Amino acid sequence: MAGPAKNRRVPWYRIMRLMPPARRAVLFLLALALPSAGVVALGLRSISQERELAERRAAEDRRREIRRLHDDLFAALERLKLDVVSGRAAASPPLVFALTMRSGRLVFPWEGLPHAAAGQGASPQAEFARVLTSAERAEYAEHRPDLAAAAYRRASVIAVDDGDAGYARLQLARLLAAQHRVPSAVAEYVKVFALPSTVADDERVPLAYYAGERLLDLHAEAPPIARRLAADADGGALTALGPAGLYKLRALLRRTAPGGAAAAPSSARVLARVEGRIAVIERALALARNFPASLDARLIPRGGERPEPLWLAYGTDPPWLVGAGLAPGRDPVVVVVDGESAFAPLRGERSAGAVLVGRAGFPSADAQLLGPRLPDTAVRLAAPADAAGQEWRTAQRFFLAALGLVLSVTCVGGYLLWRDVRREVRLADTRSQFVASVSHELKTPLTAIRMFAETLLMREEPGRDAPGFGPADRAEYLQTIVNESERLTRLLNNVLDFSRIDRGEKHYQLRPAPVADLVRAAARAIAYPASLKGIAVAVEVPDDPCVAPVDPDAIQQALLNLLTNALKYSGDAHKIAIALSRTDSDVAIRVRDWGIGIPASDHRRIFEKFYRVPGGENQSIPGTGLGLALVAHIAAGHGGRVEVESAPGSGSTFTILLPAEPRP
């Protein structure tokens, strides 16, 4: 026995059908939104956690890289300082200066060196000094230029080194130029200009630069002078010059540049090199002035104890690194190193864009101190931070793409679920409608068959008087029973055929047959039901039998389905027509009615199973929605097709096109 009704399980799609559409939509949105919100929350949390981990990894990588840079830079600086103190280091980058600490001040390399100018007491020879003194007395006291010129010339001959000779020739050339003996003066200046740059006065200004300046004043040929000056600026002589020599060299280069330094790239390059060296010298002089107050106490402690190895930053763009070394029995040596030149070889993959920053360049958000041995030096790791940000952005794009994919899959799944729900609901409605339609279609012929059979049975009962009931009435009742039985058979055949089509078991046995005979048979089968409705059936069949490879039973079933639809949907019209025609390749069977018609938007869908054109007039006519679907399947199974021409209020014409047998 079945359990109580309250314990029966109700299918979910039936519950969905009973829900109002608004509540159904809200339920679906909740079913889709809640999982999506959970996925989004988990995704955002994963992204946030991954970002925090990426930032921590990047910070730890920066700390490790800074420790490495500190250790490598300090080791390189200490090796350079050891070389300087032991005298093995050359004056080249990254070394800027190696200065001696004397009496609390820094002594530069150009200070305290012996000069070559004899006039300043450089030559010990008494003869040279006596002749030079007599020349000066003849020029300034006795005003005898000829005697003074002879004395200067003799002094240049007896000089024992180039410095004394150069000084005497400079004096001689000056005196000759004052006497307007320009060619002789130029010759003497040229001799002095040929002296090497190491021959200089006590200010470390080469004597050749004095001669070059005077040659330019006398309008001598400039290109040889420019070439000599350019050679000094590009060679090692530049680092040996003191401030006065560099200023003199810059002034001469500006005078010899053709059309100005901007008009000559080579001259501009040479002048820029000299300007750079002057900037280094001026910065070094500022360091010497500030050294006792800012650096001395930390690098060179008082009391003679050995200082702790430290390197302090001076300046910021880029900073100089200053350290001190002590050698037994010698003055302390202060080593000045260009920070960028020492730091550049130490950059690694993570610090490719790192910038060294001095004490004036931090604190800042992106600069970090290197460490205790370089206490006021920082590094700005711009490139690694960008690399970490790029790594994070890549991970973020990956997470967002994965999140988008999950949401897309969720939305697609929700859409598919919604479509399945709608399809199940629609299928449930269709099934209910189909059952109701089939029940009605079965009940109508069965009722008629039973009614006429009971009437005939009553007339056959003994003693029953049935006046006016004759053989003609009996034949009419029997014909009605036969027609309704055929109608019932067609309905059942439609259902069974559709079931076989759904299972893929429906097959057609094609053989050449005259289609004209099938059309006539279908018209005869529908004639009596049409006459009961007062509808005439017009048949138009040519003399040609129109032979085609067909399954006769299937074609006749399709024609009866079309004719039955024409009867049901004729409305107030009293005529339907069936016509047969042939072309060279096709056989065409047309069934036409002049009834209610079909909208153009439904022409395709009427061949779908269970589909019926919506509308009050159509829905009031009983039907299963299978007839036209079977017609389309039968036509396709014969290699043909079905066409429809219809409009509301103008009737409908259905045409079955079948491949024809070739004409004999």
MOCORPE-V201817 format. One record per residue. N is the residue number from 0. SS is DSSP state (h for helix, s for strand, l for the rest). PSI is psi in whole degrees, -180 to 180 (NA if undefined). OMEGA is omega in whole degrees, 0 to 359 (999 if undefined). Layout:
n:N ss:SS psi:PSI omega:OMEGA
n:N ss:SS psi:PSI omega:OMEGA
This chain:
n:0 ss:l psi:148 omega:178
n:1 ss:l psi:148 omega:180
n:2 ss:l psi:179 omega:178
n:3 ss:l psi:152 omega:183
n:4 ss:h psi:-31 omega:183
n:5 ss:h psi:-17 omega:180
n:6 ss:h psi:-3 omega:180
n:7 ss:l psi:140 omega:178
n:8 ss:l psi:130 omega:179
n:9 ss:l psi:127 omega:180
n:10 ss:l psi:145 omega:184
n:11 ss:h psi:-34 omega:182
n:12 ss:h psi:-26 omega:177
n:13 ss:h psi:-37 omega:176
n:14 ss:h psi:-42 omega:178
n:15 ss:h psi:-37 omega:180
n:16 ss:h psi:-34 omega:183
n:17 ss:h psi:-18 omega:180
n:18 ss:l psi:147 omega:171
n:19 ss:l psi:151 omega:181
n:20 ss:h psi:-39 omega:181
n:21 ss:h psi:-45 omega:179
n:22 ss:h psi:-35 omega:177
n:23 ss:h psi:-42 omega:179
n:24 ss:h psi:-40 omega:179
n:25 ss:h psi:-42 omega:179
n:26 ss:h psi:-43 omega:179
n:27 ss:h psi:-43 omega:180
n:28 ss:h psi:-39 omega:177
n:29 ss:h psi:-42 omega:179
n:30 ss:h psi:-29 omega:178
n:31 ss:h psi:-38 omega:187
n:32 ss:h psi:-39 omega:183
n:33 ss:h psi:-49 omega:176
n:34 ss:h psi:-38 omega:180
n:35 ss:h psi:-42 omega:179
n:36 ss:h psi:-40 omega:177
n:37 ss:h psi:-42 omega:179
n:38 ss:h psi:-43 omega:180
n:39 ss:h psi:-43 omega:180
n:40 ss:h psi:-45 omega:178
n:41 ss:h psi:-40 omega:179
n:42 ss:h psi:-45 omega:179
n:43 ss:h psi:-38 omega:178
n:44 ss:h psi:-42 omega:178
n:45 ss:h psi:-40 omega:179
n:46 ss:h psi:-44 omega:180
n:47 ss:h psi:-45 omega:179
n:48 ss:h psi:-41 omega:179
n:49 ss:h psi:-37 omega:178
n:50 ss:h psi:-44 omega:178
n:51 ss:h psi:-42 omega:179
n:52 ss:h psi:-41 omega:179
n:53 ss:h psi:-41 omega:179
n:54 ss:h psi:-40 omega:178
n:55 ss:h psi:-44 omega:178
n:56 ss:h psi:-41 omega:180
n:57 ss:h psi:-41 omega:179
n:58 ss:h psi:-42 omega:179
n:59 ss:h psi:-40 omega:177
n:60 ss:h psi:-40 omega:178
n:61 ss:h psi:-42 omega:179
n:62 ss:h psi:-44 omega:179
n:63 ss:h psi:-41 omega:181
n:64 ss:h psi:-38 omega:179
n:65 ss:h psi:-41 omega:177
n:66 ss:h psi:-41 omega:179
n:67 ss:h psi:-44 omega:180
n:68 ss:h psi:-40 omega:179
n:69 ss:h psi:-49 omega:183
n:70 ss:h psi:-45 omega:182
n:71 ss:h psi:-43 omega:181
n:72 ss:h psi:-43 omega:180
n:73 ss:h psi:-42 omega:179
n:74 ss:h psi:-42 omega:179
n:75 ss:h psi:-41 omega:180
n:76 ss:h psi:-40 omega:180
n:77 ss:h psi:-39 omega:176
n:78 ss:h psi:-41 omega:179
n:79 ss:h psi:-42 omega:179
n:80 ss:h psi:-41 omega:179
n:81 ss:h psi:-41 omega:178
n:82 ss:h psi:-39 omega:181
n:83 ss:h psi:-47 omega:182
n:84 ss:h psi:-36 omega:180
n:85 ss:l psi:-2 omega:177
n:86 ss:l psi:17 omega:181
n:87 ss:l psi:-10 omega:185
n:88 ss:l psi:137 omega:176
n:89 ss:l psi:156 omega:180
n:90 ss:l psi:80 omega:180
n:91 ss:l psi:160 omega:181
n:92 ss:l psi:144 omega:6
n:93 ss:l psi:1 omega:180
n:94 ss:s psi:128 omega:177
n:95 ss:s psi:-56 omega:179
n:96 ss:s psi:151 omega:167
n:97 ss:s psi:105 omega:188
n:98 ss:s psi:148 omega:179
n:99 ss:s psi:137 omega:179
n:100 ss:s psi:111 omega:181
n:101 ss:s psi:126 omega:175
n:102 ss:l psi:38 omega:176
n:103 ss:l psi:9 omega:178
n:104 ss:s psi:156 omega:180
n:105 ss:s psi:135 omega:180
n:106 ss:s psi:124 omega:181
n:107 ss:l psi:163 omega:183
n:108 ss:l psi:-32 omega:183
n:109 ss:l psi:-4 omega:180
n:110 ss:l psi:139 omega:175
n:111 ss:l psi:7 omega:178
n:112 ss:l psi:148 omega:178
n:113 ss:l psi:139 omega:179
n:114 ss:l psi:169 omega:188
n:115 ss:l psi:-3 omega:186
n:116 ss:l psi:117 omega:181
n:117 ss:h psi:-32 omega:181
n:118 ss:h psi:-19 omega:178
n:119 ss:h psi:15 omega:177
n:120 ss:l psi:23 omega:183
n:121 ss:l psi:-30 omega:183
n:122 ss:l psi:129 omega:181
n:123 ss:l psi:-9 omega:186
n:124 ss:l psi:125 omega:182
n:125 ss:h psi:-36 omega:181
n:126 ss:h psi:-47 omega:180
n:127 ss:h psi:-39 omega:180
n:128 ss:h psi:-39 omega:180
n:129 ss:h psi:-45 omega:181
n:130 ss:h psi:-41 omega:181
n:131 ss:h psi:-38 omega:179
n:132 ss:h psi:-41 omega:179
n:133 ss:h psi:-35 omega:179
n:134 ss:h psi:-42 omega:180
n:135 ss:h psi:-38 omega:179
n:136 ss:h psi:-42 omega:180
n:137 ss:h psi:-33 omega:183
n:138 ss:h psi:-46 omega:191
n:139 ss:h psi:-32 omega:184
n:140 ss:l psi:-43 omega:185
n:141 ss:l psi:-12 omega:180
n:142 ss:l psi:46 omega:178
n:143 ss:l psi:85 omega:185
n:144 ss:h psi:-37 omega:181
n:145 ss:h psi:-43 omega:179
n:146 ss:h psi:-40 omega:179
n:147 ss:h psi:-39 omega:180
n:148 ss:h psi:-40 omega:179
n:149 ss:h psi:-40 omega:180
n:150 ss:h psi:-42 omega:178
n:151 ss:h psi:-39 omega:181
n:152 ss:h psi:-42 omega:180
n:153 ss:h psi:-37 omega:179
n:154 ss:h psi:-37 omega:179
n:155 ss:h psi:-26 omega:181
n:156 ss:h psi:-40 omega:186
n:157 ss:h psi:-1 omega:180
n:158 ss:l psi:142 omega:184
n:159 ss:l psi:-10 omega:177
n:160 ss:l psi:169 omega:184
n:161 ss:h psi:-30 omega:180
n:162 ss:h psi:-47 omega:178
n:163 ss:h psi:-45 omega:181
n:164 ss:h psi:-42 omega:180
n:165 ss:h psi:-41 omega:180
n:166 ss:h psi:-44 omega:180
n:167 ss:h psi:-40 omega:180
n:168 ss:h psi:-37 omega:176
n:169 ss:h psi:-42 omega:179
n:170 ss:h psi:-41 omega:179
n:171 ss:h psi:-46 omega:181
n:172 ss:h psi:-39 omega:178
n:173 ss:h psi:-42 omega:181
n:174 ss:h psi:-40 omega:179
n:175 ss:h psi:-40 omega:179
n:176 ss:h psi:-35 omega:178
n:177 ss:h psi:-27 omega:178
n:178 ss:l psi:9 omega:179
n:179 ss:l psi:24 omega:175
n:180 ss:l psi:68 omega:190
n:181 ss:h psi:-46 omega:181
n:182 ss:h psi:-42 omega:180
n:183 ss:h psi:-39 omega:179
n:184 ss:h psi:-42 omega:180
n:185 ss:h psi:-40 omega:180
n:186 ss:h psi:-42 omega:179
n:187 ss:h psi:-40 omega:179
n:188 ss:h psi:-37 omega:179
n:189 ss:h psi:-40 omega:178
n:190 ss:h psi:-42 omega:180
n:191 ss:h psi:-38 omega:181
n:192 ss:h psi:-24 omega:180
n:193 ss:l psi:-10 omega:180
n:194 ss:l psi:149 omega:178
n:195 ss:l psi:161 omega:183
n:196 ss:l psi:-15 omega:178
n:197 ss:l psi:-17 omega:177
n:198 ss:l psi:103 omega:188
n:199 ss:s psi:170 omega:178
n:200 ss:l psi:-170 omega:185
n:201 ss:l psi:-12 omega:175
n:202 ss:l psi:9 omega:181
n:203 ss:l psi:34 omega:173
n:204 ss:l psi:119 omega:180
n:205 ss:s psi:140 omega:177
n:206 ss:h psi:-28 omega:180
n:207 ss:h psi:-31 omega:182
n:208 ss:h psi:-35 omega:175
n:209 ss:h psi:-44 omega:180
n:210 ss:h psi:-42 omega:179
n:211 ss:h psi:-39 omega:179
n:212 ss:h psi:-42 omega:179
n:213 ss:h psi:-34 omega:177
n:214 ss:h psi:-39 omega:178
n:215 ss:h psi:-36 omega:177
n:216 ss:h psi:-34 omega:180
n:217 ss:l psi:8 omega:177
n:218 ss:l psi:40 omega:174
n:219 ss:l psi:173 omega:184
n:220 ss:l psi:126 omega:187
n:221 ss:l psi:-38 omega:185
n:222 ss:h psi:-44 omega:177
n:223 ss:h psi:-36 omega:178
n:224 ss:h psi:-44 omega:180
n:225 ss:h psi:-40 omega:180
n:226 ss:h psi:-41 omega:179
n:227 ss:h psi:-43 omega:180
n:228 ss:h psi:-40 omega:178
n:229 ss:h psi:-38 omega:178
n:230 ss:h psi:-40 omega:178
n:231 ss:h psi:-39 omega:182
n:232 ss:h psi:-32 omega:181
n:233 ss:h psi:-15 omega:185
n:234 ss:l psi:-168 omega:182
n:235 ss:l psi:-13 omega:181
n:236 ss:h psi:-25 omega:184
n:237 ss:h psi:-40 omega:182
n:238 ss:h psi:-17 omega:181
n:239 ss:h psi:-10 omega:183
n:240 ss:l psi:144 omega:172
n:241 ss:l psi:-177 omega:181
n:242 ss:h psi:-45 omega:182
n:243 ss:h psi:-41 omega:178
n:244 ss:h psi:-39 omega:179
n:245 ss:h psi:-42 omega:178
n:246 ss:h psi:-41 omega:179
n:247 ss:h psi:-42 omega:180
n:248 ss:h psi:-40 omega:179
n:249 ss:h psi:-42 omega:180
n:250 ss:h psi:-41 omega:179
n:251 ss:h psi:-40 omega:179
n:252 ss:h psi:-39 omega:178
n:253 ss:h psi:-34 omega:180
n:254 ss:h psi:-30 omega:184
n:255 ss:h psi:-8 omega:180
n:256 ss:l psi:126 omega:181
n:257 ss:l psi:118 omega:178
n:258 ss:l psi:15 omega:182
n:259 ss:l psi:155 omega:184
n:260 ss:h psi:-32 omega:182
n:261 ss:h psi:-23 omega:182
n:262 ss:h psi:-11 omega:182
n:263 ss:l psi:105 omega:182
n:264 ss:h psi:-40 omega:181
n:265 ss:h psi:-42 omega:178
n:266 ss:h psi:-39 omega:179
n:267 ss:h psi:-39 omega:179
n:268 ss:h psi:-45 omega:180
n:269 ss:h psi:-44 omega:181
n:270 ss:h psi:-39 omega:178
n:271 ss:h psi:-36 omega:178
n:272 ss:h psi:-43 omega:179
n:273 ss:h psi:-42 omega:179
n:274 ss:h psi:-40 omega:178
n:275 ss:h psi:-42 omega:179
n:276 ss:h psi:-37 omega:177
n:277 ss:h psi:-41 omega:178
n:278 ss:h psi:-39 omega:178
n:279 ss:h psi:-44 omega:180
n:280 ss:h psi:-45 omega:181
n:281 ss:h psi:-38 omega:177
n:282 ss:h psi:-38 omega:178
n:283 ss:h psi:-38 omega:177
n:284 ss:h psi:-39 omega:177
n:285 ss:h psi:-39 omega:176
n:286 ss:h psi:-42 omega:180
n:287 ss:h psi:-37 omega:179
n:288 ss:h psi:-35 omega:185
n:289 ss:h psi:-5 omega:189
n:290 ss:h psi:-50 omega:184
n:291 ss:h psi:-35 omega:184
n:292 ss:h psi:-34 omega:190
n:293 ss:h psi:-31 omega:189
n:294 ss:h psi:-30 omega:191
n:295 ss:h psi:-47 omega:187
n:296 ss:h psi:-28 omega:182
n:297 ss:h psi:-33 omega:182
n:298 ss:h psi:-36 omega:183
n:299 ss:l psi:86 omega:182
n:300 ss:l psi:154 omega:178
n:301 ss:l psi:157 omega:177
n:302 ss:l psi:-3 omega:175
n:303 ss:l psi:-2 omega:180
n:304 ss:l psi:158 omega:182
n:305 ss:l psi:127 omega:184
n:306 ss:l psi:151 omega:173
n:307 ss:l psi:136 omega:181
n:308 ss:l psi:117 omega:178
n:309 ss:l psi:153 omega:173
n:310 ss:l psi:119 omega:183
n:311 ss:s psi:149 omega:182
n:312 ss:s psi:140 omega:174
n:313 ss:s psi:122 omega:182
n:314 ss:l psi:-174 omega:186
n:315 ss:l psi:-13 omega:191
n:316 ss:l psi:78 omega:346
n:317 ss:l psi:167 omega:183
n:318 ss:l psi:154 omega:167
n:319 ss:s psi:146 omega:177
n:320 ss:s psi:126 omega:188
n:321 ss:s psi:127 omega:176
n:322 ss:s psi:165 omega:182
n:323 ss:s psi:143 omega:177
n:324 ss:s psi:147 omega:181
n:325 ss:l psi:134 omega:174
n:326 ss:l psi:141 omega:182
n:327 ss:l psi:130 omega:176
n:328 ss:l psi:14 omega:181
n:329 ss:l psi:160 omega:176
n:330 ss:l psi:151 omega:176
n:331 ss:l psi:145 omega:179
n:332 ss:s psi:126 omega:177
n:333 ss:s psi:121 omega:183
n:334 ss:s psi:125 omega:179
n:335 ss:s psi:122 omega:186
n:336 ss:s psi:138 omega:174
n:337 ss:s psi:116 omega:185
n:338 ss:h psi:-41 omega:182
n:339 ss:h psi:-43 omega:180
n:340 ss:h psi:-37 omega:179
n:341 ss:h psi:-29 omega:186
n:342 ss:h psi:-31 omega:187
n:343 ss:h psi:-47 omega:182
n:344 ss:l psi:-12 omega:185
n:345 ss:l psi:-9 omega:181
n:346 ss:l psi:138 omega:178
n:347 ss:l psi:-167 omega:181
n:348 ss:l psi:-39 omega:181
n:349 ss:l psi:-15 omega:182
n:350 ss:l psi:34 omega:183
n:351 ss:l psi:-33 omega:180
n:352 ss:l psi:20 omega:183
n:353 ss:l psi:147 omega:180
n:354 ss:s psi:131 omega:177
n:355 ss:s psi:134 omega:186
n:356 ss:s psi:135 omega:177
n:357 ss:l psi:-172 omega:188
n:358 ss:h psi:-28 omega:180
n:359 ss:h psi:-9 omega:184
n:360 ss:h psi:5 omega:178
n:361 ss:l psi:167 omega:10
n:362 ss:l psi:148 omega:174
n:363 ss:s psi:168 omega:186
n:364 ss:l psi:-30 omega:186
n:365 ss:l psi:10 omega:179
n:366 ss:s psi:137 omega:181
n:367 ss:s psi:142 omega:178
n:368 ss:s psi:143 omega:182
n:369 ss:s psi:-48 omega:183
n:370 ss:s psi:-177 omega:187
n:371 ss:l psi:-29 omega:181
n:372 ss:l psi:-15 omega:175
n:373 ss:s psi:70 omega:197
n:374 ss:s psi:-29 omega:182
n:375 ss:s psi:32 omega:177
n:376 ss:s psi:132 omega:181
n:377 ss:s psi:167 omega:178
n:378 ss:s psi:140 omega:178
n:379 ss:s psi:108 omega:183
n:380 ss:l psi:71 omega:182
n:381 ss:h psi:-45 omega:185
n:382 ss:h psi:-46 omega:178
n:383 ss:h psi:-36 omega:178
n:384 ss:h psi:-41 omega:178
n:385 ss:h psi:-38 omega:179
n:386 ss:h psi:-41 omega:178
n:387 ss:h psi:-41 omega:177
n:388 ss:h psi:-38 omega:177
n:389 ss:h psi:-41 omega:178
n:390 ss:h psi:-41 omega:179
n:391 ss:h psi:-42 omega:179
n:392 ss:h psi:-38 omega:177
n:393 ss:h psi:-46 omega:178
n:394 ss:h psi:-39 omega:179
n:395 ss:h psi:-43 omega:178
n:396 ss:h psi:-38 omega:179
n:397 ss:h psi:-47 omega:180
n:398 ss:h psi:-42 omega:180
n:399 ss:h psi:-39 omega:177
n:400 ss:h psi:-43 omega:178
n:401 ss:h psi:-41 omega:179
n:402 ss:h psi:-42 omega:177
n:403 ss:h psi:-38 omega:178
n:404 ss:h psi:-44 omega:179
n:405 ss:h psi:-44 omega:179
n:406 ss:h psi:-39 omega:178
n:407 ss:h psi:-45 omega:178
n:408 ss:h psi:-40 omega:178
n:409 ss:h psi:-45 omega:179
n:410 ss:h psi:-44 omega:178
n:411 ss:h psi:-42 omega:177
n:412 ss:h psi:-42 omega:177
n:413 ss:h psi:-42 omega:178
n:414 ss:h psi:-44 omega:179
n:415 ss:h psi:-40 omega:178
n:416 ss:h psi:-45 omega:179
n:417 ss:h psi:-41 omega:178
n:418 ss:h psi:-41 omega:179
n:419 ss:h psi:-40 omega:179
n:420 ss:h psi:-46 omega:179
n:421 ss:h psi:-40 omega:180
n:422 ss:h psi:-41 omega:179
n:423 ss:h psi:-41 omega:178
n:424 ss:h psi:-44 omega:179
n:425 ss:h psi:-39 omega:179
n:426 ss:h psi:-38 omega:177
n:427 ss:h psi:-42 omega:177
n:428 ss:h psi:-42 omega:181
n:429 ss:h psi:-41 omega:179
n:430 ss:h psi:-44 omega:179
n:431 ss:h psi:-44 omega:179
n:432 ss:h psi:-39 omega:180
n:433 ss:h psi:-45 omega:179
n:434 ss:h psi:-43 omega:179
n:435 ss:h psi:-42 omega:181
n:436 ss:h psi:-45 omega:180
n:437 ss:h psi:-41 omega:178
n:438 ss:h psi:-44 omega:179
n:439 ss:h psi:-44 omega:181
n:440 ss:h psi:-36 omega:178
n:441 ss:h psi:-38 omega:184
n:442 ss:h psi:-37 omega:183
n:443 ss:h psi:-54 omega:179
n:444 ss:h psi:-35 omega:179
n:445 ss:h psi:-40 omega:178
n:446 ss:h psi:-44 omega:180
n:447 ss:h psi:-44 omega:180
n:448 ss:h psi:-45 omega:182
n:449 ss:h psi:-40 omega:183
n:450 ss:h psi:-48 omega:182
n:451 ss:h psi:-33 omega:177
n:452 ss:h psi:-41 omega:178
n:453 ss:h psi:-35 omega:178
n:454 ss:h psi:-45 omega:178
n:455 ss:h psi:-38 omega:181
n:456 ss:h psi:-40 omega:179
n:457 ss:h psi:-37 omega:181
n:458 ss:h psi:-20 omega:181
n:459 ss:l psi:-5 omega:180
n:460 ss:l psi:140 omega:180
n:461 ss:l psi:141 omega:177
n:462 ss:l psi:-4 omega:180
n:463 ss:l psi:120 omega:178
n:464 ss:l psi:121 omega:182
n:465 ss:l psi:78 omega:180
n:466 ss:l psi:142 omega:178
n:467 ss:l psi:0 omega:180
n:468 ss:l psi:105 omega:185
n:469 ss:l psi:-170 omega:180
n:470 ss:h psi:-34 omega:181
n:471 ss:h psi:-40 omega:178
n:472 ss:h psi:-42 omega:179
n:473 ss:h psi:-43 omega:180
n:474 ss:h psi:-38 omega:180
n:475 ss:h psi:-42 omega:179
n:476 ss:h psi:-43 omega:180
n:477 ss:h psi:-39 omega:178
n:478 ss:h psi:-38 omega:177
n:479 ss:h psi:-43 omega:179
n:480 ss:h psi:-41 omega:179
n:481 ss:h psi:-46 omega:182
n:482 ss:h psi:-43 omega:179
n:483 ss:h psi:-35 omega:176
n:484 ss:h psi:-41 omega:178
n:485 ss:h psi:-40 omega:177
n:486 ss:h psi:-43 omega:178
n:487 ss:h psi:-39 omega:179
n:488 ss:h psi:-43 omega:180
n:489 ss:h psi:-42 omega:180
n:490 ss:h psi:-47 omega:179
n:491 ss:h psi:-39 omega:177
n:492 ss:h psi:-40 omega:178
n:493 ss:h psi:-46 omega:181
n:494 ss:h psi:-46 omega:180
n:495 ss:h psi:-42 omega:178
n:496 ss:h psi:-41 omega:179
n:497 ss:h psi:-39 omega:177
n:498 ss:h psi:-43 omega:178
n:499 ss:h psi:-37 omega:178
n:500 ss:h psi:-43 omega:179
n:501 ss:h psi:-35 omega:180
n:502 ss:h psi:-3 omega:181
n:503 ss:l psi:24 omega:183
n:504 ss:l psi:3 omega:182
n:505 ss:l psi:121 omega:180
n:506 ss:l psi:150 omega:181
n:507 ss:l psi:136 omega:178
n:508 ss:l psi:99 omega:185
n:509 ss:l psi:135 omega:174
n:510 ss:s psi:151 omega:179
n:511 ss:s psi:129 omega:180
n:512 ss:s psi:150 omega:178
n:513 ss:s psi:117 omega:181
n:514 ss:h psi:-26 omega:180
n:515 ss:h psi:-39 omega:179
n:516 ss:h psi:-37 omega:179
n:517 ss:h psi:-36 omega:178
n:518 ss:h psi:-44 omega:180
n:519 ss:h psi:-43 omega:181
n:520 ss:h psi:-41 omega:178
n:521 ss:h psi:-40 omega:178
n:522 ss:h psi:-40 omega:178
n:523 ss:h psi:-39 omega:182
n:524 ss:h psi:-29 omega:183
n:525 ss:h psi:-6 omega:187
n:526 ss:h psi:-47 omega:184
n:527 ss:h psi:-49 omega:177
n:528 ss:h psi:-33 omega:178
n:529 ss:h psi:-38 omega:181
n:530 ss:h psi:-33 omega:178
n:531 ss:h psi:-30 omega:178
n:532 ss:l psi:1 omega:181
n:533 ss:l psi:27 omega:182
n:534 ss:l psi:130 omega:179
n:535 ss:s psi:141 omega:178
n:536 ss:s psi:114 omega:179
n:537 ss:s psi:130 omega:182
n:538 ss:s psi:129 omega:179
n:539 ss:s psi:105 omega:183
n:540 ss:l psi:129 omega:180
n:541 ss:l psi:171 omega:178
n:542 ss:l psi:-28 omega:178
n:543 ss:l psi:128 omega:179
n:544 ss:l psi:-14 omega:178
n:545 ss:l psi:65 omega:182
n:546 ss:s psi:135 omega:179
n:547 ss:s psi:152 omega:176
n:548 ss:s psi:107 omega:186
n:549 ss:s psi:165 omega:166
n:550 ss:l psi:105 omega:189
n:551 ss:h psi:-45 omega:182
n:552 ss:h psi:-41 omega:181
n:553 ss:h psi:-43 omega:180
n:554 ss:h psi:-41 omega:179
n:555 ss:h psi:-38 omega:177
n:556 ss:h psi:-41 omega:179
n:557 ss:h psi:-41 omega:180
n:558 ss:h psi:-42 omega:179
n:559 ss:h psi:-35 omega:176
n:560 ss:h psi:-44 omega:179
n:561 ss:h psi:-43 omega:180
n:562 ss:h psi:-39 omega:178
n:563 ss:h psi:-43 omega:176
n:564 ss:h psi:-40 omega:179
n:565 ss:h psi:-39 omega:177
n:566 ss:h psi:-44 omega:185
n:567 ss:h psi:-35 omega:187
n:568 ss:l psi:20 omega:180
n:569 ss:l psi:-21 omega:180
n:570 ss:l psi:-127 omega:181
n:571 ss:l psi:-3 omega:179
n:572 ss:l psi:153 omega:183
n:573 ss:l psi:32 omega:182
n:574 ss:s psi:139 omega:167
n:575 ss:s psi:161 omega:184
n:576 ss:s psi:145 omega:173
n:577 ss:s psi:130 omega:185
n:578 ss:s psi:148 omega:179
n:579 ss:s psi:136 omega:176
n:580 ss:s psi:166 omega:182
n:581 ss:s psi:144 omega:169
n:582 ss:l psi:-171 omega:181
n:583 ss:l psi:-30 omega:186
n:584 ss:l psi:-17 omega:186
n:585 ss:s psi:155 omega:168
n:586 ss:s psi:127 omega:183
n:587 ss:s psi:127 omega:176
n:588 ss:s psi:121 omega:183
n:589 ss:s psi:131 omega:174
n:590 ss:s psi:122 omega:185
n:591 ss:s psi:143 omega:171
n:592 ss:s psi:164 omega:180
n:593 ss:l psi:44 omega:188
n:594 ss:l psi:-138 omega:191
n:595 ss:l psi:-23 omega:177
n:596 ss:l psi:175 omega:185
n:597 ss:l psi:133 omega:176
n:598 ss:l psi:151 omega:181
n:599 ss:h psi:-30 omega:181
n:600 ss:h psi:-17 omega:182
n:601 ss:h psi:3 omega:184
n:602 ss:l psi:-35 omega:181
n:603 ss:l psi:-39 omega:188
n:604 ss:h psi:-19 omega:182
n:605 ss:h psi:-15 omega:179
n:606 ss:h psi:3 omega:175
n:607 ss:l psi:151 omega:180
n:608 ss:l psi:140 omega:177
n:609 ss:l psi:1 omega:183
n:610 ss:l psi:135 omega:175
n:611 ss:l psi:141 omega:182
n:612 ss:l psi:126 omega:180
n:613 ss:l psi:155 omega:181
n:614 ss:l psi:147 omega:184
n:615 ss:h psi:-42 omega:183
n:616 ss:h psi:-41 omega:180
n:617 ss:h psi:-42 omega:184
n:618 ss:h psi:-23 omega:179
n:619 ss:l psi:-13 omega:179
n:620 ss:l psi:126 omega:182
n:621 ss:l psi:147 omega:178
n:622 ss:l psi:159 omega:182
n:623 ss:l psi:-15 omega:184
n:624 ss:l psi:18 omega:181
n:625 ss:l psi:-19 omega:188
n:626 ss:h psi:-53 omega:182
n:627 ss:h psi:-31 omega:176
n:628 ss:h psi:-40 omega:176
n:629 ss:h psi:-39 omega:178
n:630 ss:h psi:-45 omega:180
n:631 ss:h psi:-40 omega:180
n:632 ss:h psi:-41 omega:179
n:633 ss:h psi:-44 omega:180
n:634 ss:h psi:-43 omega:179
n:635 ss:h psi:-36 omega:178
n:636 ss:h psi:-21 omega:177
n:637 ss:l psi:7 omega:182
n:638 ss:l psi:17 omega:181
n:639 ss:l psi:-155 omega:182
n:640 ss:s psi:168 omega:178
n:641 ss:s psi:135 omega:177
n:642 ss:s psi:152 omega:180
n:643 ss:s psi:139 omega:173
n:644 ss:s psi:119 omega:184
n:645 ss:s psi:156 omega:174
n:646 ss:l psi:148 omega:181
n:647 ss:l psi:128 omega:179
n:648 ss:l psi:-5 omega:183
n:649 ss:l psi:7 omega:180
n:650 ss:l psi:-177 omega:184
n:651 ss:s psi:148 omega:175
n:652 ss:s psi:118 omega:176
n:653 ss:s psi:132 omega:182
n:654 ss:s psi:124 omega:174
n:655 ss:s psi:121 omega:179
n:656 ss:s psi:122 omega:181
n:657 ss:s psi:144 omega:175
n:658 ss:s psi:133 omega:182
n:659 ss:l psi:154 omega:172
n:660 ss:l psi:144 omega:177
n:661 ss:l psi:145 omega:178
n:662 ss:l psi:144 omega:179
n:663 ss:l psi:NA omega:999
